[in-house]
């Protein structure tokens, strides 16, 4: 999946030099610089997350149909289920962790069963 350079530049433009204020007791705080990531609740975050998840799933090489493949993935929000056999689950999970790390994503082992 190739993301056009124009889209990358636009995302960079709206995520760099971002500032925010917080509202406490009906008053706004001083303006602060947002140094990393996207502001919580920004609609762009779901689009970017979905794009990255699409690229990750393609790298897992899930082919065939439901009756012939050893691996399956169902993605909902930030939950991913990969299943079929225990060994396929282990191998696919390891690859998912490696690929996710390349995109700056981590898998919470405390939330993983």
Beta strands, then each sheet from edge to edge (+ up, - down):
strand 1: 18-20
strand 2: 23-24
strand 3: 27-28
strand 4: 32-34
strand 5: 73-76
strand 6: 79-82
sheet 1: 1+ 4-
sheet 2: 2+ 3-
sheet 3: 5+ 6-
end
